[in-house]
């Protein structure tokens, strides 16, 4: 009775085991979507530029208002590299 709990039709070959006819590695490779141009540009161009611009903007803001702040000194040091 427990064997038919997941398969109300009663045929075990058409139950959960029928979906695993292909190896799991081949299934995972077949279902992996190709990376598009937009996702590549966002991940490798837009995101790093956003991080760098944020660091620069915070450094400018703190440099103008608090020139002795630790973050200002950090931005100065990073820009001198």
Phi and psi in degrees as GROMACS dihedral restraints (atoms count N, CA, C in turn):
[ dihedral_restraints ]
;  ai    aj    ak    al  type     phi  dphi    fc
    3     4     5     6     1   -66.9    20    10
    4     5     6     7     1   -29.8    20    10
    6     7     8     9     1   -66.3    20    10
    7     8     9    10     1   -27.8    20    10
    9    10    11    12     1   -95.2    20    10
   10    11    12    13     1     3.8    20    10
   12    13    14    15     1   -64.6    20    10
   13    14    15    16     1   -41.4    20    10
   15    16    17    18     1   -85.2    20    10
   16    17    18    19     1   -12.0    20    10
   18    19    20    21     1  -130.8    20    10
   19    20    21    22     1    91.9    20    10
   21    22    23    24     1   -63.7    20    10
   22    23    24    25     1   -22.4    20    10
   24    25    26    27     1   -71.0    20    10
   25    26    27    28     1   -23.3    20    10
   27    28    29    30     1    95.4    20    10
   28    29    30    31     1   -14.5    20    10
   30    31    32    33     1   -90.0    20    10
   31    32    33    34     1   111.8    20    10
   33    34    35    36     1   -69.9    20    10
   34    35    36    37     1   -28.0    20    10
   36    37    38    39     1   -69.6    20    10
   37    38    39    40     1   -22.7    20    10
   39    40    41    42     1   -96.7    20    10
   40    41    42    43     1     3.7    20    10
   42    43    44    45     1   -83.1    20    10
   43    44    45    46     1  -143.2    20    10
   45    46    47    48     1   -64.4    20    10
   46    47    48    49     1   -32.2    20    10
   48    49    50    51     1   -70.1    20    10
   49    50    51    52     1   -20.1    20    10
   51    52    53    54     1   -70.1    20    10
   52    53    54    55     1   -25.7    20    10
   54    55    56    57     1   -75.2    20    10
   55    56    57    58     1   -17.5    20    10
   57    58    59    60     1   -99.9    20    10
   58    59    60    61     1    37.2    20    10
   60    61    62    63     1   -74.6    20    10
   61    62    63    64     1   -30.2    20    10
   63    64    65    66     1   -94.3    20    10
   64    65    66    67     1   150.7    20    10
   66    67    68    69     1   -63.0    20    10
   67    68    69    70     1   151.0    20    10
   69    70    71    72     1   -65.5    20    10
   70    71    72    73     1   -32.3    20    10
   72    73    74    75     1   -66.3    20    10
   73    74    75    76     1   -44.7    20    10
   75    76    77    78     1   -63.9    20    10
   76    77    78    79     1   -37.3    20    10
   78    79    80    81     1   -65.5    20    10
   79    80    81    82     1   -43.0    20    10
   81    82    83    84     1   -65.8    20    10
   82    83    84    85     1   -40.1    20    10
   84    85    86    87     1   -67.7    20    10
   85    86    87    88     1   -36.6    20    10
   87    88    89    90     1   -71.4    20    10
   88    89    90    91     1   -29.8    20    10
   90    91    92    93     1   -92.1    20    10
   91    92    93    94     1    -2.1    20    10
   93    94    95    96     1   -75.2    20    10
   94    95    96    97     1   120.4    20    10
   96    97    98    99     1   -74.9    20    10
   97    98    99   100     1   150.1    20    10
   99   100   101   102     1   -74.2    20    10
  100   101   102   103     1   142.4    20    10
  102   103   104   105     1   -76.6    20    10
  103   104   105   106     1   132.7    20    10
  105   106   107   108     1   -89.7    20    10
  106   107   108   109     1   171.8    20    10
  108   109   110   111     1   -65.5    20    10
  109   110   111   112     1   -38.9    20    10
  111   112   113   114     1   -64.6    20    10
  112   113   114   115     1   -46.1    20    10
  114   115   116   117     1   -66.5    20    10
  115   116   117   118     1   -33.7    20    10
  117   118   119   120     1   -67.1    20    10
  118   119   120   121     1   -43.3    20    10
  120   121   122   123     1   -66.3    20    10
  121   122   123   124     1   -39.9    20    10
  123   124   125   126     1   -65.4    20    10
  124   125   126   127     1   -44.3    20    10
  126   127   128   129     1   -73.4    20    10
  127   128   129   130     1   -35.6    20    10
  129   130   131   132     1  -105.3    20    10
  130   131   132   133     1   -15.4    20    10
  132   133   134   135     1  -119.2    20    10
  133   134   135   136     1   -58.3    20    10
  135   136   137   138     1   -66.7    20    10
  136   137   138   139     1   -46.8    20    10
  138   139   140   141     1   -64.6    20    10
  139   140   141   142     1   -48.1    20    10
  141   142   143   144     1   -62.4    20    10
  142   143   144   145     1   -36.9    20    10
  144   145   146   147     1   -65.5    20    10
  145   146   147   148     1   -38.2    20    10
  147   148   149   150     1   -64.5    20    10
  148   149   150   151     1   -42.0    20    10
  150   151   152   153     1   -64.6    20    10
  151   152   153   154     1   -46.1    20    10
  153   154   155   156     1   -64.5    20    10
  154   155   156   157     1   -41.1    20    10
  156   157   158   159     1   -66.2    20    10
  157   158   159   160     1   -36.6    20    10
  159   160   161   162     1   -66.3    20    10
  160   161   162   163     1   -44.8    20    10
  162   163   164   165     1   -61.4    20    10
  163   164   165   166     1   -42.6    20    10
  165   166   167   168     1   -64.4    20    10
  166   167   168   169     1   -45.6    20    10
  168   169   170   171     1   -65.3    20    10
  169   170   171   172     1   -41.8    20    10
  171   172   173   174     1   -66.3    20    10
  172   173   174   175     1   -38.4    20    10
  174   175   176   177     1   -64.2    20    10
  175   176   177   178     1   -41.1    20    10
  177   178   179   180     1   -65.5    20    10
  178   179   180   181     1   -44.4    20    10
  180   181   182   183     1   -62.7    20    10
  181   182   183   184     1   -48.6    20    10
  183   184   185   186     1   -70.3    20    10
  184   185   186   187     1   -32.6    20    10
  186   187   188   189     1   -66.5    20    10
  187   188   189   190     1   -34.1    20    10
  189   190   191   192     1   -77.6    20    10
  190   191   192   193     1   -34.3    20    10
  192   193   194   195     1   -97.5    20    10
  193   194   195   196     1   -34.9    20    10
  195   196   197   198     1  -137.4    20    10
  196   197   198   199     1    81.6    20    10
  198   199   200   201     1   -66.8    20    10
  199   200   201   202     1   -16.1    20    10
  201   202   203   204     1  -100.1    20    10
  202   203   204   205     1    11.3    20    10
  204   205   206   207     1   -71.0    20    10
  205   206   207   208     1   154.7    20    10
  207   208   209   210     1   -65.1    20    10
  208   209   210   211     1   -33.9    20    10
  210   211   212   213     1   -69.6    20    10
  211   212   213   214     1   -35.8    20    10
  213   214   215   216     1   -63.3    20    10
  214   215   216   217     1   -42.6    20    10
  216   217   218   219     1   -65.2    20    10
  217   218   219   220     1   -36.8    20    10
  219   220   221   222     1   -64.9    20    10
  220   221   222   223     1   -44.6    20    10
  222   223   224   225     1   -65.1    20    10
  223   224   225   226     1   -40.1    20    10
  225   226   227   228     1   -59.7    20    10
  226   227   228   229     1   -44.8    20    10
  228   229   230   231     1   -65.6    20    10
  229   230   231   232     1   -42.9    20    10
  231   232   233   234     1   -64.4    20    10
  232   233   234   235     1   -37.6    20    10
  234   235   236   237     1   -73.5    20    10
  235   236   237   238     1   -19.9    20    10
  237   238   239   240     1   -83.6    20    10
  238   239   240   241     1    -9.5    20    10
